Amino acid sequence: MMVGTVAFGVFRYFTGSLGMVIDPPHFEAKHILSAITPFILLHAFANGTTALTGVEAISNGITAFKEPRSKNAGITLIWMSLILGTLFLALSFLTGKVQAVFSEEETVISQLARTIYGGRGALYLMLISGTTVILIMAANTAFADFPRLGALHAGDGFLPRQLTYRGSRLVYSRGIVSLAVIASILIIIFQASVTRLIPLYAIGVFLSFTLSQAGMARRWWKIGHLAEGVEIVEPGSTLKYEKGWQYRMLINGFGAVCTAVVMVVFAVTKFREGAWVVLILTPVLVTIFFSIHHHYKRLAKKLSLDNFGVIPPHTMRHRVIMPVSGVHQGTLAALRYARMLSDDITAVHVTIEPADAEKVRQKWETWGEGVRMVMLDSPYRLFIEPILGYIAEVAKQRQPGETITIVVPEFVAENRLTEVLHTNTADLLRSQLRRQHGIVIINVPYHVHEEVGEH
């Protein structure tokens, strides 16, 4: 549709029937140029290059291509560049001839289309619909590439390992969800304004371009200084001498300079419009990435079995603490399991209502199989805090080689809707005690079968 529109527009221009935009949107000129300076040319160059972004999707998505991947990705990149360059130059030419103006009220493509087709007829609607589909696909590109790129970085230890998880649809589900959340936050903060989002986007893109081009230039320099027949294996690639490395290094080096100029111009000209966010956010993110990487390296070193030796023999005994809110079948099932672990068992009940506590004590004397019970007073009607205090006192007095095991009865209802009606004591205790050494928390599930229609 776009090629047909451009061709028809060029035909109408050369036949003298194109005309100007009718009722163009309001355009407010903020700056009147008195002279064209080198900085103005650089600013225009920087603004124009934002239309060329998108080619990075090919490099990020090489793993999605069929073999030979590099060749197929290269061919795709060439076709993409030809289509992009042709349409961009043609649209720029026609925009000047019909005097279309920049506006967030109506896009330049819409102004061109209704001028070329003489109104908002079927062809105009077809072009706008095609543009909408393309924009949807363009937005989807990020959801295809970012999760894959995030998984690569997570695999290298610069992002949380959770981003390497593949869901049932064999995509990086957590990366998709993370991107959706981040994108939603950006849309809300910048009020969905393309003008305000462009600096945020462009600086990040051209910083990436600069780093990747500079990295490729350095790679060609290293290749050029290798002896023929020598190979060096680096993370992600194998280096060996190639002829013509000087020419390729020059291309990548020139590209790095150009994209660096664009990045600096955007940072200066769009500083007040939101570029300052990127200039602050980028070093912060880099610091976070390296912090994550150092954390994983330290953890791997601590968990490594190298030079670990032989595990020394030691004895272990369990001291079991079993919180009891009431005496019932679930409590007795947990008690049977606790007896399998140790003979040193203490049932703990938090006294909130004295009358209810007396009932629990009497039932425990009947069904507790002689296991001692400790009644904890709770004058402020708290439940978890008295148990935590008791566990802390026991932990101070434990003997060497002794592990405190907390056995918690847990109801498991057949109906998921009724699960929210039960307090998950084990999760509450685990969240408070998981950082303490020598304490194990065990859930003992008791399945409650509910009869449908029973009253």
ROVEXMI-670220 format. One record per residue: x, y, z of N, C-alpha, C in turn; residue in one letter. Coordinates in steps of 0.001 Angstrom, whole numbers, padded with zeros to 6 digits, always signed. Each point is the difference from the previous one (the first is absolute). Last residue first. Layout:
BEGIN
XYZXYZXYZA
...
END
This chain:
BEGIN
-025060-029751+053330-000338+001168+000825+000153-000401+001477H
+001503-001613-005456-000146-000349+001404-000234+001249+000823E
+000925-000220-004817-001414-000054+000380-000211-000358+001434G
+004516-001527-001988-000808+001020-000671-001461-000174+000425V
+004470-001291+002933-001106-000590-000777-000844+001127-000601E
+005367-000230+001511-001270+000693+000189-001048-000633-000906E
+005017-001275+002411-000904-000282-001124-001356+000617+000294H
+005277+000909+001630-001393+000021+000474-000891-000160-001217V
+005450-001037+001402-000990+000269-001035-001408-000147+000564H
+005027+001310+001937-001139-000849+000333-001131+000359-000948Y
+005822+000742+000411-001333+000261-000550-001036-001007+000479P
+004655+002121+001914-000616-001327-000054-001427+000193-000495V
+004935+002957-000153-001453-000038-000079-000456-001459-000021N
+004662+002392+002038-000621-001056-000806-001513+000150+000048I
+005088+002656+001112-001454+000098+000104-000615-001001-000961I
+004993+000995+002789-000684-000584-001156-001496+000078+000235V
+005064+002159+001913-001448-000094+000216-000648-000485-001298I
+004799+001165+000715-000364-001155+000812-001466-000114+000320G
+001763+004840-001270+000677-001262-000243-000562-001088+000906H
-002548+004521-002073+000664-000525+001193+000573-001381-000297Q
-002693+002687-003048+001374+000497+000062+000755-000523+001227R
-004689-000967-000897+000822-000630-001034+001454+000477+000030R
-004103+001206+002791+001089-000808+000543+000979-000510-001045L
-004110+002736-000749+000688+000627+001130+001287-000734+000393Q
-002927-001539-003511+000440+001340-000382+000787+000681+001113S
-001979-004235+000794+001143-000119-000914+000523+001380-000390R
-003931-000322+002640+001203-000324+000766+001232-000049-000898L
-004137+000698-002093+000298+001138+000869+001271-000255+000806L
-001655-003484-002682+000581+001060-000825+000357+001220+000845D
-002227-003573+002144+001351-000409-000414+000673+001086-000820A
-004586+000433+001373+000960+000294+001058+001427-000319-000426T
-004604+001217-002476+001143-000862-000299+001124+000336+000978N
-005617+000453+000228+001284+000671+000204+001146-000976-000246T
-005127-000057-002244+000883-000596+000999+001317+000760+000073H
-003574+000892-003158-000627+000120+001311+000879-000547+001119L
+000936-000164-004773+000286+001333+000541-000603+000179+001395V
-000762-003982-002579+001352+000042+000531+000316+001346+000656E
-004096-001326-002426-000020+000011+001467+001400+000027+000608T
-000781-000179-004736-000621+001233+000488+000027+000075+001517L
+001497-003847-002453+000993+001069+000093-000595+001289+000549R
-001440-005192+000981-000509+001159-000715+000981+001158+000185N
+000917-003974+002180-000184-000421-001390-000460+001168-000853E
+003102+000668+004434-001388-000166-000405-000073-000418-001462A
+003647-000247+004124-000026+000087-001458-001428-000305-000439V
+002902+001488+004830-001222-000433-000684+000174+000157-001504F
+003858-000766+003894-000491+000888-001064-001251-000607-000636E
+003801-000200+004598-001140-000596-000712-000566+001000-001010P
+005144-000129+001815-001224+000798-000007-001103-000760-000738V
+005206-000382+002523-000983-000771-000762-001348+000706+000114V
+005519+001111+000700-001351+000480+000306-000972-000713-000929I
+005236-000799+002049-000924-000273-001093-001399+000413+000436T
+005545+000682+001358-001378+000276+000419-000908-000164-001218I
+004951-002288+001263-000786+000763-000960-001419+000175+000530T
+005336-001214+001937-001446-000100+000170-000694+000922-000994E
+004853-000506+000848-000545-001077-000825-001500-000138+000090G
+002119+002427+004088+000682-000177-001296-000567-001202-000756P
-003412+002316+003351+001303-000615+000120+000672-000109-001368Q
-003779+003766+001943+000190-001283-000683+001449-000453+000094R
-002294+004158+001689+000410-001053+000914+000310-001324-000699Q
-001571+004037-002249+001155+000421+000794+000571-001152+000845K
-003998-000589-002548+001189+000031-000865+001238+000413+000781A
-004249+000082+002090+000466-001377-000176+001289-000019-000809V
-002118+004135+000534+000539-000452+001279+000551-001417-000107E
-002194+001806-003768+001274+000697+000226+000641-000455+001310A
-004317-001552-001065+001009-000658-000846+001367+000643+000212I
-003652+002004+002163+000295-001306+000603+001090-000728-000795Y
-001634+004093-001706+000763+000216+001224+000403-001306+000659G
-002830-000154-003745+001351+000405-000394+000880+000226+001221L
-004525-000889+000743+000673-001205-000501+001436+000324-000394I
-002797+003605+001335+000371-000865+001134+000722-001269-000438P
-001540+002945-003512+001080+000568+000813+000347-000860+001221E
-003734-000997-003065+001331-000368-000485+001100+000452+000961I
-004581+001089+001120+000164-001444-000179+001439-000369-000359F
-002913+004127+002979+000853-000303-001145+000215-001509-000076L
-002433+002931+003355-000756-000804-000971+000804-000219-001291R
+001418+002082+004250-000385+000919-001083-000672-000732-001155Y
+001615-002333+003897-000900+001045+000495-000450+000972-001083P
+001800-005088+000259+000071+001079-000987-000963+001104+000409S
+002744-004906+001958-000967+001086+000182+000220+001077-001057D
+001075-005408-000217+000606+001332-000049-001081+001058+000139L
+000889-005551+001137-001033+001013-000238+000662+001383+000098M
+001714-005330-001076+000329+001278+000624-001080+001001-000394V
+000482-005727+000315-000540+001193-000655+000360+001226+000816M
+001695-005626-000789-000192+001193+000831-000531+001164-000841R
-000975-005320-000853+000917+001059-000420-000291+001263+000807V
-002518-004283+000155+001023+000275+001005+001012+001061-000380G
-003840-001315-002715+000925-001132+000131+001171+000316+000936E
-004143+002662-001410+001375+000410-000262+001050-001048+000209G
-005076+000128+000725+000483-000447-001318+001491+000281-000244W
-002333+001067+004216-000642-001235-000463+000665-000550-001253T
+001419+004077+001934+000251-001037+000993-000585-001324-000445E
-000903+003802-002569+001379-000467-000210+000371-001080+001023W
-004212+002162+000307+000042-000883-001158+001396-000567-000204K
-000541+003205+003393-000697-001236+000347+000025-000997-001168Q
+001807+004316-000729+000833-000748+000948-000637-001330+000359R
-002417+003022-002718+001125-000578-000739+000858-000855+000925V
-003493+002416+001952-000536-001088-000825+001124-000698-000769K
+001105+003836+002465-000283-001115+000900-000565-001192-000759E
+000737+004032-002336+001270-000639+000333-000206-001188+000927A
-003677+002753-001142+000393-000848-001123+001301-000737+000295D
-001447+003119+003194-000960-001105-000067+000355-000961-001122A
+002560+004032+000521+000265-001017+001033-000942-001190-000066P
+001647+003080-004125-001199-000079+000825+000220-001103+001038E
+003731+000847-002365-000647+001283-000291-001291+000120+000807I
+004767-003111-000206-001245+000249+000727-000504+001406-000299T
+003140-003781-002686-000045+001409+000384-001364+000282+000621V
+003143-004671-000488-001305+000629-000237+000028+001423+000526H
+003428-004523-001385-000084+001386+000474-001364+000564-000379V
+002992-005009+000739-001132+000680-000624-000136+001381+000635A
+004345-003441-000516-000721+000953+000849-001119+000637-000813T
+003783-004503-000007-001058+000775-000664-000655+000903+001034I
+003948-003858-000765+000001+001290+000719-000966+000940-000720D
+001040-004300-001658-000800-000199+001215-000096+001279+000816D
+000603-000490-005588+000665+000112+001299-000958-000370+001115S
-000935-000512-004831+001237+000770-000015+000738-000063+001320L
-004299-002019-000754+000951-000680-000882+001352+000706-000003M
-003702+001836+002322+000563-001129+000747+000995-000789-000840R
-002477+003550-001975+001031+000520+000897+000663-001130+000788A
-003714-000996-002757+001200+000273-000801+001140+000490+000887Y
-004157-000685+002024+000557-001286-000426+001275+000202-000818R
-002410+003830+001243+000676-000596+001154+000620-001347-000359L
-002682+002247-003178+001293+000667+000150+000782-000587+001164A
-004337-001559-000616+000819-000437-001139+001387+000635+000065A
-003195+001355+003177+000501-001336+000299+000844-000548-001143L
-002160+004156-000582+001044+000111+001027+000606-001356+000300T
-003672+000199-002950+001199+000550-000627+001145+000122+000984G
-004263-001366+001590+000651-001054-000777+001282+000504-000680Q
-001206+002739+004269-000904-000620-000974+000790-001023-000803H
+000453+004249+003874+000266-001439-000071-001050-000631-000902V
+002235+005217-000055-001118-000811+000467+000356-001463-000171G
+003212+003310-000739-001087+000960+000229-001236-000701+000532S
+005574-000938-000128-001320-000623+000031-001030+001088+000285V
+005617-000910-001573-001060+000936+000369-001377-000667-000120P
+004901-002259+000854-001200-000111-000828-001057+000997+000472M
+005639-001541+000163-000999+000917+000560-001205-000012-000922I
+004715-003262+000951-001200+000354-000762-000888+000926+000818V
+005298-001697-000651-000850+000470+001087-001231+000610-000648R
+004043-003648-001716-001065+000966-000221-000669+000346+001327H
+005253-001698-001424-001258-000357+000644-000994+001128-000199R
+005074-002094-001947-001032+001028-000020-001234-000537+000716M
+005803-000809-000834-001304-000500+000414-000980+001152+000015T
+004652-000898-003067-000599+000708+001125-001361-000610+000294H
+004936-000196-003364-001136-000704+000617-000534+000791+001194P
+002343+002415-004317+000331-000625+001294-001219-000705+000590P
+001274+000774-005271-000956+000473+001006+000305-000683+001324I
+003835+000959-003680-000990-001007+000385-000909+000578+001078V
+002501+003218-003688+000438-001127+000811-001134-000968+000290G
+000612+004409-002584-000925-000133+001129+000422-001130+000929F
+001790+001920-004374+000751+000106+001255-000888-000110+001240N
-002963+000601-003966+001446-000031-000185+000695+000263+001335D
-004779+000147-000850+000550-001171+000677+001501-000141-000215L
-003563+004527+000092+000857-000886-000788+000538-001151+000861S
-002764+003921+001300-000647-001305-000152+000883-001013-000715L
+001434+004530+000721-000307-000551+001320-000587-001402-000097K
+000890+002403-003979+001259-000305+000674-000250-000636+001367K
-003665+001557-002498+000566-001198-000627+001299-000409+000680A
-002011+004025+001388-000797-001144+000424+000554-001297-000574L
+001962+004074-001352+000315-000282+001410-000749-001246+000487R
-000974+001519-004338+001365-000522+000054+000396-000346+001444K
-004185+002057-000768-000001-001371-000494+001399-000615+000063Y
-000397+004540+001180-000717-000844+000969+000029-001460-000438H
+001738+003261-002908+000922-000285+001105-000659-000878+001060H
-002704+001464-003579+001039-000901-000491+000978-000388+001116H
-003321+003234+000897-000607-001330-000150+001054-001018-000418I
+001368+004410+000121-000238-000470+001368-000613-001397-000016S
+000581+002239-004062+001268-000529+000489-000114-000473+001452F
-003819+001984-001978+000367-001205-000746+001288-000617+000539F
-001416+004163+001755-000846-001104+000473+000384-001303-000692I
+002128+003921-001453+000444-000345+001355-000795-001179+000545T
-001355+001773-004083+001285-000699-000166+000540-000435+001362V
-003865+002667-000014-000280-001354-000462+001285-000810-000166L
+000416+004542+001110-000606-000724+001123-000268-001451-000391V
+001610+002990-003317+001045-000442+000943-000556-000750+001200P
-003296+001589-003072+000951-000928-000628+001129-000412+000940T
-003393+003328+001201-000428-001391+000107+001048-000980-000536L
+000514+004785-000314+000120-000449+001389-000254-001503+000100I
-000433+002049-004155+001370+000270+000409+000245-000407+001455L
-004367-000271-001855+000871-001045-000543+001426+000193+000485V
-003131+003274+001195-000379-001262+000637+000944-001111-000449V
+000242+004306-001936+000722-000087+001261-000316-001309+000720W
-002239+001359-004018+001265-000706-000219+000784-000158+001296A
-004291+002409-000642-000008-001370+000512+001296-000750-000180G
-000980+004675-001144-001226-000690-000413-000030-001457+000440E
+003721+003107+000631-001127+000425+000825-001277-000762-000308R
+003929-000915-002576+000294-000225+001417-001214+000329+000870F
+000992-000089-004989-001217-000516+000626+000159-000193+001505K
+003576+001663-002825-001194+000724-000470-001279-000430+000705T
+004242-002135+001073+000083+001443+000213-001318+000688-000334V
+000490-004687-000717+000148+000253+001430+000002+001497+000303A
-000046-001446-004516-001282-000233+000673+000087+000324+001483F
+003974+000215-002429-000908+001069-000434-001360-000166+000676V
+003167-003399+000714+000377+001227+000704-000938+001146-000363V
-000572-004115-002275-000324-000151+001417+000302+001283+000772M
+001271-000237-004557-001463+000071+000148-000391-000069+001467V
+004509-000644-000999-000375+001401-000235-001503+000171+000182V
+001669-004354+000167+000371+000729+001211-000363+001475-000128A
-000582-002800-003724-001049-000238+000994+000321+000694+001319T
+003236+000315-003447-001267+000624-000426-001085-000175+001060C
+004177-002159+000672+000133+001454+000126-001323+000683-000340V
+000277-004653-000625+000001+000326+001427+000097+001503+000218A
+000365-001664-004416-001371-000113+000517-000089+000355+001466G
+004246-000197-001972-000725+001174-000492-001449-000030+000483F
+002614-003752+001011+000472+001158+000744-000710+001275-000422G
-000887-004014-002357-000582-000023+001339+000439+001184+000842N
+001891-000404-004307-001458+000170-000114-000636+000042+001390I
+004617-000956-000259-000260+001395-000343-001502+000272-000073L
+001498-004420+000635+000206+000780+001219-000298+001473-000249M
-000103-002873-003693-001156-000235+000876+000128+000781+001310R
+003609+000154-003048-001180+000621-000614-001221-000142+000907Y
+003994-002183+001260+000139+001447+000130-001236+000721-000529Q
+000499-004754-000416-000476+000432+001313+000103+001509+000171W
+001095-003266-003782-000863+001168-000117-000522+000512+001318G
+001411-005072-000010+000498+001053-000872-001006+001139-000080K
+000636-003284+004305-000766+000151-001230+000602+001135-000811E
+001020-003521+004704+000419+001038-000941-000869-000020-001260Y
-002101-001566+004658+001084-000487-000853+000263+001033-001092K
-003245-001057+004831+000763+000947-000811+001071-000733-000796L
-005076-001072+002440+001341-000524-000234+000721+000936-000961T
-004417+000495+003807+000550+000043-001351+001391-000622-000029S
-002888+000363+004023-000947+000346-001047+000564-000003-001400G
+003375+000353+003932-001419-000228+000306-000897+000467-001152P
+004786-001420-001526-000486+000960+000984-001460-000299+000299E
+004663-002350-002498-001404-000172+000384-000331+000988+001110V
+003761-000268-004193-000196+000355+001404-001492-000110+000302I
+003876-001815-003994-001364+000281+000426-000021+000301+001502E
+003612-000315-004664-000166+000061+001453-001443+000370+000326V
+001793-000208-004500-000112-001344+000549-000189-000040+001498G
+002326+004273-001961-000871-000882-000774+000046-001414+000580E
+000819+004172+003259+000723-000704-001060-000965-000934-000730A
-001585+004619+002441+000223-001426+000211+000810-000573-001158L
-001755+004547+000488+001293-000192+000645+000241-001460+000375H
-004083+001622-002055+001095+000395-000879+001373-000236+000595G
-003983-000761+002522+000137-001000-001056+001194+000320-000890I
-001155+003111+003326+000591-001196+000601+000207-001095-001042K
-002237+003883-001382+001391+000335+000326+000715-001210+000603W
-004616-000289-000845+000761-000079-001248+001473+000330+000245W
-002889+000443+003676+000093-001412-000387+000817-000154-001285R
-001036+004315+001527+001056-000602+000816+000180-001470-000367R
-003520+002225-002077+001273+000561-000470+001173-000588+000782A
-004344-001131+001398+000355-000679-001248+001327+000517-000564M
-001738+002119+003835+000406-001365+000322+000398-000784-001243G
-001795+004286-000542+001342+000098+000563+000535-001386+000363A
-004425+000233-001455+000909+000311-001110+001443+000107+000494Q
-003367-000672+003239+000136-001190-000846+000958+000251-001163S
-001024+003601+002942+000752-001045+000693+000222-001219-000892L
-002674+003522-001682+001389+000435+000166+000844-001088+000649T
-004678-000707-000445+000681-000025-001303+001483+000340+000150F
-002684+000428+003817+000215-001412-000333+000728-000127-001330S
-001286+004263+001235+001054-000447+000911+000335-001463-000283L
-003584+001795-002263+001268+000403-000595+001181-000239+000942F
-004434-001081+001482+000298-000731-001227+001388+000353-000521V
-001679+002357+003757+000293-001394+000323+000407-000802-001215G
-001421+004414-000630+001293-000014+000685+000394-001434+000350I
-004276+000706-001963+001107+000210-000940+001356-000071+000690A
-004152-000348+002516+000241-001140-000878+001291+000172-000793Y
-001487+003507+002750+000260-001152+000857+000390-001211-000832L
-001444+003878-002276+001357+000135+000558+000387-001188+000874P
-004474-000044-001789+001042-000160-001018+001412+000193+000575I
-004249+000704+002415+000615-001318+000103+001170-000187-000962L
-002735+003970+000141+000756-000096+001249+000710-001344+000139R
-002762+000808-003797+001040+001032+000018+000867-000108+001244T
-003859-002726-000469+001106-000476-000837+001167+000987+000054V
-003735-000845+003846+000412+001002-000979+001217-000510-000773S
-002730-001904+003886-000123-000555-001355+000362+001001-001091A
+000646+000698+004828-001346+000308-000492-000167-000366-001477Q
+003802-000737+003176+000146+000947-001104-001321+000297-000700F
+000073-003010+003754+000853+001121+000408+000070+001060-001086I
-002342-004039-000922-000705+000810+001001+000826+001236+000361I
+001901-003149-002917-001140+000648-000664-000740+000910+000975I
+003509-002657+001695+000502+001089-000838-001138+000748-000683L
-001065-003867+002513+000439+001081+000886+000488+001197-000810I
-001128-003910-002339-001201+000647+000552+000373+001173+000896S
+003472-002708-001699-000609+000810-001057-001233+000740+000508A
+002095-003073+002922+000853+001175-000215-000615+000926-001043I
-002182-004104+000777-000109+000868+001179+000805+001285-000209V
+000296-003338-003312-001347+000570+000019-000168+000978+001162A
+004004-002501-000310-000057+001061-000998-001369+000672-000013L
+000552-003730+002813+000821+001126+000473-000065+001168-000972S
-002086-004045-001248-000757+000683+001062+000777+001212+000508V
+002158-002718-003135-001153+000661-000628-000786+000782+001042I
+003546-002680+001507+000508+001166-000723-001120+000780-000651G
-001022-004048+002071+000270+001033+001002+000604+001245-000625R
-000898-003860-002744-001230+000607+000532+000293+001151+000955S
+002412-002334-004152+000491+000471+001297-001097+000820+000676Y
-001085-004146-003376+000496+001373-000067+000421+000412+001402V
-002251-004215-001328+001405+000038-000413+000481+001410-000302L
-004282-001552+001927-000025+000351-001426+001408+000169-000570R
-000760-000923+004633-000547-001140-000736-000081+000272-001496S
+003686+002877+002532-001324-000464+000376-000469-001156-000860G
+005113+001677+001575-000904-000137-001150-001335-000562+000477R
+004395+002852+002424-001073-001005+000080-000866+000031-001254Y
+003735+002957+001319+000337-001094-000906-001095-001059-000048T
-000041+003866+002924-000315+000392-001375+000386-001072-001014L
+000943-000257+004768-001387-000333-000312-000360+000333-001449Q
+004227+001058+002175-000068-001280-000710-001428-000369-000395R
+001776+005175+000571-000480-001125+000815-000190-001267-000833P
+003646+003219-001884-001400+000231+000342-000464-001187+000839L
+004386+000048-001541-000152+001442+000164-001441+000412+000289F
+002158-004544-001041+000038+000447+001386-000113+001487+000207G
-000255-003043-004020+001360+000461+000301+000113+000566+001415D
-004195-001423-001606+000869-001166-000072+001445+000335+000304G
-003123+003472-000353-000218-000746+001246+000865-001253+000028A
+000014+002561-003905+000696+000717+001071-000156-000729+001335H
-002349-001768-003651+001437-000100-000265+000804+000675+001112L
-004671+000390+000089+000411-001360+000366+001489-000196-000236A
-001978+004069-001350+000080-000085+001459+000445-001372+000470G
-000815+000615-004567+001208+000719+000385+000188-000043+001512L
-003928-001841-001664+001131-000809-000461+001324+000652+000407R
-004017+002336+000912+000115-001195+000845+001184-000884-000402P
-000814+003886-002722+000482+000303+001357+000073-001241+000888F
-001798-000278-004526+001458+000113+000110+000491+000251+001425D
-004705-000418-001317+000683-001173-000565+001485+000020+000316A
-002800+003578+001231-000398-001157+000803+000588-001292-000544F
+000737+004062-002332+000652+000083+001306-000325-001216+000851A
-002183+000446-004135+001420-000324-000180+000733+000020+001339T
-004576+001393-000538+000204-001409+000334+001457-000416-000131N
-001378+004325-001308-000041-000106+001459+000257-001437+000443A
-000325+000708-004563+001211+000655+000500+000049-000055+001521A
-003857-001561-002204+001103-000938-000164+001310+000590+000538M
-003690+002801-000046-000245-001073+000966+001124-001027-000065I
+000056+003396-003171+000372+000524+001317-000230-001040+001092L
-001359-001033-004403+001467+000061+000081+000449+000485+001380I
-004593+000033-000935+000480-001377+000140+001517-000022+000150V
-001988+004143-000912-000341-000458+001354+000520-001409+000245T
+000393+001799-004322+000948+000644+000921-000248-000453+001428T
-003048-001407-003265+001289-000680-000162+001052+000566+000925G
-004133+002164-000116-000148-001320+000640+001302-000788-000109S
-000210+004095-002224+000040+000234+001445-000131-001327+000747I
-000433-000161-004664+001366+000359+000376+000118+000189+001508L
-004268-000828-001791+000831-001189-000138+001442+000290+000429M
-003078+003564-000185-000259-000862+001152+000838-001275-000044L
+000258+002944-003691+000552+000646+001194-000170-000902+001223Y
-002025-001352-003975+001442-000181-000072+000693+000630+001208L
-004708+000560-000434+000357-001386+000289+001510-000215-000004A
-001278+005044+000775-000764-001070-000619+000519-001375+000377G
+000762+005180+001107+000080-001172+000867-000889-001115-000540R
+002557+003973-003055-001004-000139+001055+000198-001271+000797G
+002659+000985-003960-001090+000963-000123-001101-000172+001018G
+004425-002325-000709-001230-000688-000422-001207+000922-000066Y
+004324+001691+001329+000253-000807-001202-001287-000610-000530I
-000180+002421+004056+000336+000897-001103+000181-000777-001299T
-000791-002321+003982-001243+000664-000417+000253+001034-001090R
+003754-002368+001755-000952-000927-000614-001260+000712-000463A
+003404+002418+002402+000419-000386-001346-001068-000829-000700L
-000714+001107+004509-000095+001192-000844+000393-000311-001440Q
+000552-003435+003154-001425+000264-000215-000189+001227-000886S
+004367-001038+001328-000488-001008-000955-001482+000218-000292I
+002063+002643+003320+000410+000413-001342-000517-000981-001042V
-002792+000375+004574+001338-000390-000445+000269+000510-001408T
-003143+002215+003899-000118-000784-001225+001404-000297-000515E
-000513+001957+004262-001425-000122-000295-000233-000863-001235E
+004307+001370+001683-000493-001188+000692-001493-000194-000229E
+003696+002384-003418-001039+000246+000989-000371-001320+000663S
+003185+002591-004275+000053-000901+001149-001088+000378+001001F
-000562+000919-005355+000645+000531+001195-000007-001061+001099V
-000261+000599-005856-000546-000622+001207+000806+000474+001205A
+000188+001169-005033+000107+000855+001192-000764-000583+001193Q
+000946-001760-004579-001395+000285+000376-000064+000882+001239V
+004264-001225-001747-000772+000525-001135-001435+000330+000376K
+003071-002015+003158+000385+001373-000323-000851+000598-001110G
-000626-004521+001116-000411+000848+001129+000333+001463-000266T
+001448-003391-003042-001409+000380-000168-000483+000912+001122L
+004447-001700+000260-000155+000818-001210-001446+000494-000147F
+000981-003056+003436+000590+001310+000307-000166+000951-001183S
-001326-004460-000600-000934+000711+000880+000527+001385+000369L
+002824-002790-002532-001176+000380-000785-001002+000779+000843A
+003840-001786+002131+000366+001080-000909-001208+000479-000807L
-000648-003706+002834+000328+001183+000801+000345+001191-000905F
-000793-004288-001928-001232+000631+000477+000288+001280+000772L
+003725-002508-001498-000820+000456-001142-001237+000741+000470T
+002838-002028+003275+000614+001163-000643-000840+000564-001131G
-001458-004006+002180-000032+001158+000903+000557+001249-000677L
+000259-004101-002307-001404+000438+000125-000086+001268+000841I
+004242-001972-000352-000445+000516-001301-001427+000528+000070L
+001801-002131+003821+000640+001298-000228-000455+000621-001317S
-001445-004381+001055-000609+000969+000928+000568+001395-000234M
+001910-003589-002353-001345+000326-000503-000680+001045+000866W
+004152-001564+001529+000167+000749-001257-001357+000397-000566I
+000054-002773+003783+000433+001354+000351+000168+000867-001249L
-000962-004608-000496-001168+000719+000532+000347+001456+000308T
+003498-002827-001287-000889+000267-001142-001231+000783+000451I
+002935-001440+003381+000621+001034-000827-000864+000372-001196G
-001335-003583+002780-000171+001275+000690+000597+001145-000815A
+000634-004357-001612-001410+000381-000111-000271+001332+000686N
+004352-001799+000382-000287+000365-001385-001448+000466-000151K
+001384-001632+004223+000681+001260-000308-000332+000471-001415S
-001688-004267+001448-000617+001145+000658+000633+001322-000407R
-000642-004643-002831+001083+000685+000730-000473+001337+000544P
-003128-002683+001248+001387-000100-000451+000081+000146-001520E
-003956+002428+002768+000408-001337-000398+001461+000023-000431K
-001953+003587+003660+000086-000306-001431+000350-001467-000213F
-000226+002310+004316-001319-000432-000480+000010-000376-001472A
+003802+001814+002430-000249-001385+000421-001347-000518-000465T
+001334+004558-000720+000694-000929-000901-000296-001453+000373I
-001567+004565+001812-000806-001196-000257+000643-001005-000921G
+001909+004309+001360-000447-000625+001244-000683-001338-000234N
+001374+002629-003709+001172-000522+000723-000409-000693+001297S
-003399+002076-002557+000583-001111-000751+001167-000614+000780I
-002133+003907+001594-000823-001186+000236+000557-001217-000723A
+001736+004442-000487+000621-000787+001073-000809-001251+000319E
-001396+003374-003110+000876-001002-000596+000670-000854+001071V
-002694+003747+001044-000798-001190-000279+000849-001100-000606G
+000574+005548-000391+000067-000995+001069-000994-001115-000287T
+000499+003999-002645+000768-001170-000428+000105-001058+001089L
-002049+004356+000491-000831-000787-000913+000705-001280-000442A
+002183+003234+002679-000947-000779+000806-000906-000835-000889T
+003211+003147-001746+000470-001365+000219-000939-000825+000877T
-000719+004708-000962-000282-000883-001138+000406-001434+000247G
+000939+003400+003214-001438-000255-000082-000329-000972-001127N
+004474+001399+000417-000388-000845+001131-001482-000337-000045A
+001689+003023-003189+000531-001345-000247-000430-000960+001103F
-000993+004540+000539-000855-000588-001029+000434-001435-000312A
+002703+002398+002925-001299-000240+000636-000956-000660-000992H
+004174+001413-001573+000142-001184+000833-001322-000361+000671L
+000148+003959-002481+000120-001153-000899+000131-001299+000799L
+000005+003999+002387-001337-000233-000554+000024-001204-000932I
+004106+001466+001709-000787-000661+001040-001418-000305-000488F
+002984+002443-002820+000343-001428+000091-000813-000730+001058P
-002431+004219-001997+001294-000225+000636+000328-001492-000013T
-003366+003854-002469+000222-001439+000125+001424-000213+000509I
-003319+004371+000924+001087-000528-000816+000128-001487+000254A
-003531+002470+001844+000581+001137-000718+001125-000449-000912S
-004628-002395+002262+001410-000138-000367+000460+001233-000760L
-003863-000906+003869+000155+000545-001340+001486-000023-000349I
-003329-002903+003599+001282+000654-000257+000036+000472-001453H
-003895-002057+001760+000589+000481+001247+001287+000785-000232K
-004658-001085-002891+001456+000046-000143+000606+000597+001264A
-004749-002672-001027+000576+001152+000699+001521-000072-000089E
-004682-002013-002647+001428-000187+000240+000559+001268+000612F
-005043-002796-001186+000697+001190+000471+001454-000330+000307H
-002511-002904-003765-000101+000265+001444+000823+001207+000392P
-002012-000194-004984+001033-000682+000790-000195+000287+001482P
-002913+000627-004417-000236+000128+001441+001050-000758+000821D
+000815-001280-004666-001191+000793+000306-000237-000041+001511I
+004644-000636-003150-000848-000560+001050-001157+000952+000291V
+002008+000212-004949+000495+000164+001369-000962-000648+000993M
+001075-001327-005531-000588+001009+000881+000626+000024+001380G
+000144-002844-004547+000093-000431+001400-000646+000995+000951L
+000700-000289-005063-001342-000088+000590+000020-000336+001487S
+003653+000317-003659-000500+001294+000455-001359-000028+000651G
+003127-003547-001746-001066+000394-000929-000646+001309+000428T
+003403-001958+002662+000607+000273-001309-001044+000350-001060F
-001499-001162+004384+000880+001169+000086+000555+000352-001380Y
-002622-003901+000503-000823+001210+000038+000860+001258+000060R
+002224-004161+000236-000640+000160-001327-000832+001285-000043F
+001851-001253+004109+001056+000480-000897-000559+000240-001405V
-002922-001947+003140+000303+001377+000358+001071+000606-000898G
-001095-004552-000458-001104+000829-000507+000258+001467+000310F
+003067-003111+001746+000080+000010-001469-001082+000895-000598A
-000060-000707+004675+001149+000822-000393+000089+000107-001520V
-003288-002864+001754-000313+001397+000315+001123+000927-000461T
+000633-004666-000376-000994+000477-000962-000344+001460+000213G
+002862-002066+003103+000677+000122-001298-000961+000528-001052V
-001800-000956+004198+000851+001185+000069+000741+000220-001320M
-002711-003858+000478-000827+001211+000000+000863+001263+000000M
END
